[in-house]
Amino acid sequence: SLLVRGRAAFVLVGGARWGADVLMREPRTLPEAWRRAVCESVPMAAPAEVPCQMREQVLVLNPFMELVRRWLRPASRADVSPSR
């Protein structure tokens, strides 16, 4: 994964025009602007998938009335939707 991300960064900054010489040199001998560009263009890794259950979706046919119901309901039932 790290190698793939490094290759992607190399392609994004146009490393091919530098040729194979850039791959054989020590990183500290490369121009600072080029090193910074490579570091900034490294794509972020995708987060790991986590199995979970999706909450059941509720169909609201009249959004305005649902808003009125939520506004008028008692504060003690603030976390419970009356349409469920």
N, C-alpha and C positions, 0 to 999 in steps of 0.2 A: 504494500500500500504506500509506504513512504517513497519507494523507488518510482512508482507510478506518478505520485504527486510531484516529485522532483523533475521527472521527464516533462510533465505538463507545464510546470513553471519555466523550464528551459525553452520549450516551444513558444510559450506566450511572450517571452521577452526577446524572441528572435535569436536564440543562441546558435542556430545553424549558420548564420552569417559570420560568426566568429570562428567556425570550423572546429576541428578536433583538438586544436591547440588549447582551447579554453577548458576542455575536459582533462587535459594532462597537467595543467598548471596547478600550483598550490592556490587555494582560495584567497590567501592574503595578497597574492601578486595580481589579482584581478582588479579592475577599476572599482572604486567604492560605489559609484552610481550603479554599475551593472550588478554588483552583489546585492545592493539594496533592492533593485528592481526584481531580481530573482526571488528574494525573500518575500517581497510583498505580493508576488503573483502566485505563490504556492496555494493551490486550492485547499479549502478546508475539507477535512474528512467528514463523510456523512455519519450522523449519530447511529449508534447500534439500535436495531429494532427491539422494542420491548413489547412482549405480548400483553394485551390488555383488552378490556371489554368496552365497547363504545356505549355511551349512555343512550337510552331510548329517546328518540326525537319525538317531540309533540307537535302536531299540526295545529296551527292557530288560524282559524278561518277569518276571524275579524281582529286584526292586530290592535285597532283602536280600542275596542271593548276590552281586550285583554289588558291593555295599558290602564284603562279605567279601573278594572277589577283589582289589579295589583296596587293601584294608588289608594283605593278605598278599603282594602282589606286591613284587619287589625295588625298592629305591630308585632303581636305575639306569633303570628303566622307568616312572618316576613320571608322565611326560607322555603315555604311550601306554596306551590302554584295552585290556585283554586280550579284551574281547568283540567287538572289531572284526575 
